[in-house]
């Protein structure tokens, strides 16, 4: 599994910006074609990791990384943006 690397994280955010933004900012309005492109990009990134990937009935994408502990940590985020949003 890849180690934590803040530079990689910023590079991936810039990659997403290039894929789904324009000169005005992010264009990932929910349920738009650009938003779907962003979700496919994320799914491709997740496929490179040792995680279980699933989508629920509401369209949420879930990635589960099993560990040795029975405890659970849930972290959330979103791929959508307002029109011309920040990257």
N, C-alpha and C positions, 0 to 999 in steps of 0.2 A: 504494500500500500504506500502511496506517496506520503512523504513527510509534510508537515506544515511548512508552508513557504509563502509569506505575505506577498512577495514579488509575483509568484505564480497566480495568486488570487487577483491581484490588480491586473495582470496580463489577461486573465480570463474575463474580467469585467470589461476591459477594453475590447476584447474579441467580441463579446456580446453587444457592446455599443456599436462596433463596426457592422455587425450583422443586422441589428434591429433599430438603428438610429439614423438620423440624418443631420444636416447642419443646424437644425432647430432643437435637437435633443432626442430622447428616447421616444419611440413610436409603438410601444407594446400595449396598445389599448386591448383590454380583455376581449377575448373571442375573435380578434382580428387575425388576418393571415400572418402578420408580423409577430403577434403573440404566440401563435401556433409554431412559428419558426423558432422562437426563443425556447419554447417548451421542448421541441425536438433537439435543439442544441444542448439543453440541460440533460435530457435523457441520454444523449450520446456521451456526455461527460460522465454520467453515472455508470454507464456500461463498462467503463474502464476501471471501476472500483469494485471491491468485493462486497457489494450491497445487493439486497433484494429490492426490486423496483415494482411498484404497483400503483394503479390509479383507482380512486374510489368513484362512486356514482356521481359525485359532484364535480368530478374532473380534477381533483387534487392529486398531485403526484407525490408518492411516498417512497422514500429510500430508507431501508432498514439495515443498519450495521449491527450485527449480533456481536456481543462481547461475552466475557466470562462472568460478569456480574448479573444477577437477576434484576438489578435496578434498571430503570428506564429514564432516558433523557430525551426530551422532544424539543427540536429546534425547528422553527418555521421561517418562512420567507415568502416572497411573491415575485412573479416574473412580469406582472403587468405594470403599466405606467400610465400616467395621464399623458395626453398629447403634449409633445415638446418637453417631456419631463427630464429631470437630471439623470445622469448615467449612473 
